[in-house]
C-alpha cells in the first residue's frame, strides 16, 4: 500500500494545475449528469475557473450554490485553496 501511495503522490506532482482542475471537473460531471445537468469548462486563467452549466443545471435556481459550495470547494480542496469558480 505504501508503494501505491508513493506512486500516486509522484504522479500528482507531475501534473500541471490545469490538468488537475480538468481531472477534478471530469470526476464531478457524473454527479451533475445524474441530475440531468452537465458542465462545460470555458476557461482557466490563473486561479479563476469559468464554467458553463448545461441542461437542468443551467436553469436550476441552486446553480450558484452548486458552483461555490460544490465545485469551487472541491477544486480548492483538491488543487489550490485560492481557486475561484465563475459562471459563464
SULSUL-V126512 format. One record per pair of residues at least 4 apart in sequence whose ideal C-beta (glycine too) atoms are under 8 Angstrom apart, sorted by the first residue. I is the first residue (numbers start at 1). J is the second residue. Records with the same first field share a line. If there is no record, write none. Layout:
I->J ; J
//
This chain:
1->5
2->6
3->7
4->8
5->9
6->10
7->11
8->12
9->13
10->14
11->15
12->20
15->19 ; 20 ; 23
16->20
17->21 ; 44 ; 79 ; 80
18->22 ; 44
19->23
20->24 ; 78 ; 79
21->25 ; 44 ; 49 ; 75 ; 79 ; 83
22->26 ; 41
23->27
24->28 ; 74 ; 75 ; 78 ; 79
25->29 ; 39 ; 41 ; 49 ; 51 ; 71 ; 75
28->32 ; 39 ; 70 ; 71 ; 74
29->33 ; 38 ; 39
30->34
31->35
32->37 ; 38 ; 39 ; 53 ; 55 ; 57 ; 66
33->37 ; 38
35->56 ; 57
36->55 ; 56 ; 57
37->53 ; 54 ; 55 ; 56 ; 57 ; 58 ; 60
38->53 ; 54 ; 55 ; 57
39->51 ; 52 ; 53 ; 54 ; 57 ; 71
40->51 ; 52 ; 53 ; 54 ; 88
41->49 ; 50 ; 51
42->50 ; 51 ; 52 ; 88
43->48 ; 49 ; 50
44->48 ; 49 ; 50
45->50
47->80 ; 82 ; 83 ; 84
48->83 ; 84 ; 85 ; 86
49->72 ; 75 ; 83 ; 84 ; 85 ; 86
50->85 ; 86 ; 87 ; 88
51->67 ; 71 ; 85 ; 86 ; 87 ; 88
52->58 ; 87 ; 88
53->57 ; 58 ; 60 ; 63 ; 66 ; 67 ; 87
54->58
56->60
57->63 ; 66
58->63
59->63
60->66
62->66
63->67 ; 87
64->68 ; 87
65->69 ; 70
66->70 ; 71
67->71 ; 72 ; 85 ; 86 ; 87
68->72 ; 73 ; 85
69->73
70->74
71->75 ; 85
72->76 ; 83 ; 84 ; 85
73->77
74->78
75->79 ; 80 ; 83 ; 85
76->80 ; 81 ; 82 ; 83
77->81
79->83
//
